[in-house]
């Protein structure tokens, strides 16, 4: 679960950024070409761009938890190997 969380947070961030920038650029092009405002596109693009921050924070937090689990597993393995020799 932690691995999935880290992957979604760290891979999802750039994907969300690209989609947000694409939506905002489409909105800007439509504003220039048709001289009309598209508030839903602007809001969607902005929300996607802002959501990068929590996604990256979540991914980093999950990576820290995953690192703690790996470190603890390595310590337990070393202790087990030391007691069985």
Secondary structure per residue as TSV (DSSP state, phi and psi in degrees):
chain	resnum	aa	ss	phi	psi
A	1	X	-	360.0	-41.0
A	2	X	H	-67.7	-37.6
A	3	X	H	-64.3	-42.4
A	4	X	H	-63.4	-41.8
A	5	X	H	-62.1	-44.1
A	6	X	H	-64.9	-41.8
A	7	X	H	-65.7	-44.5
A	8	X	H	-64.5	-39.3
A	9	X	H	-67.7	-42.7
A	10	X	H	-85.7	-30.3
A	11	X	H	-87.1	-34.0
A	12	X	H	-68.5	-29.8
A	13	X	H	-57.5	-55.8
A	14	X	H	-64.6	-33.6
A	15	X	H	-66.1	-44.8
A	16	X	H	-63.5	-37.4
A	17	X	H	-62.9	-44.5
A	18	X	H	-64.2	-42.6
A	19	X	H	-66.5	-41.0
A	20	X	H	-62.4	-43.1
A	21	X	H	-65.9	-38.1
A	22	X	H	-62.6	-45.6
A	23	X	H	-64.2	-42.5
A	24	X	H	-66.5	-36.0
A	25	X	H	-70.4	-36.3
A	26	X	H	-63.9	-41.8
A	27	X	H	-61.3	-43.4
A	28	X	H	-65.1	-42.0
A	29	X	H	-63.1	-41.6
A	30	X	H	-65.9	-36.4
A	31	X	H	-63.9	-40.5
A	32	X	H	-72.4	-43.4
A	33	X	H	-76.0	-41.8
A	34	X	H	-104.6	-5.8
A	35	X	-	56.8	30.8
A	36	X	-	-121.8	154.7
A	37	X	-	-95.8	137.3
A	38	X	-	-120.9	84.6
A	39	X	H	-66.5	-29.1
A	40	X	H	-69.0	-39.3
A	41	X	H	-66.0	-42.0
A	42	X	H	-64.4	-42.3
A	43	X	H	-65.6	-43.5
A	44	X	H	-62.8	-44.1
A	45	X	H	-63.6	-41.6
A	46	X	H	-66.9	-42.6
A	47	X	H	-62.3	-41.7
A	48	X	H	-65.2	-40.3
A	49	X	H	-66.4	-37.9
A	50	X	H	-72.8	-28.4
A	51	X	H	-72.4	-6.6
A	52	X	H	-61.6	-41.9
A	53	X	H	-60.5	-53.3
A	54	X	H	-64.9	-32.3
A	55	X	H	-64.6	-44.6
A	56	X	H	-67.9	-37.4
A	57	X	H	-63.8	-42.9
A	58	X	H	-63.4	-43.0
A	59	X	H	-62.4	-42.3
A	60	X	H	-65.2	-41.1
A	61	X	H	-62.1	-44.8
A	62	X	H	-66.6	-34.9
A	63	X	H	-64.4	-38.7
A	64	X	H	-62.8	-44.0
A	65	X	H	-63.8	-39.2
A	66	X	H	-65.2	-40.0
A	67	X	H	-64.4	-39.8
A	68	X	H	-62.6	-41.3
A	69	X	H	-65.0	-41.5
A	70	X	H	-66.0	-41.4
A	71	X	H	-63.5	-44.1
A	72	X	H	-64.4	-40.7
A	73	X	H	-63.1	-40.6
A	74	X	H	-64.5	-40.4
A	75	X	H	-64.8	-44.1
A	76	X	H	-63.8	-37.9
A	77	X	H	-65.6	-42.8
A	78	X	H	-62.5	-42.8
A	79	X	H	-64.1	-41.3
A	80	X	H	-64.4	-43.9
A	81	X	H	-64.8	-34.9
A	82	X	H	-70.5	-35.1
A	83	X	H	-80.3	-22.3
A	84	X	H	-88.7	-8.1
A	85	X	-	-84.5	360.0
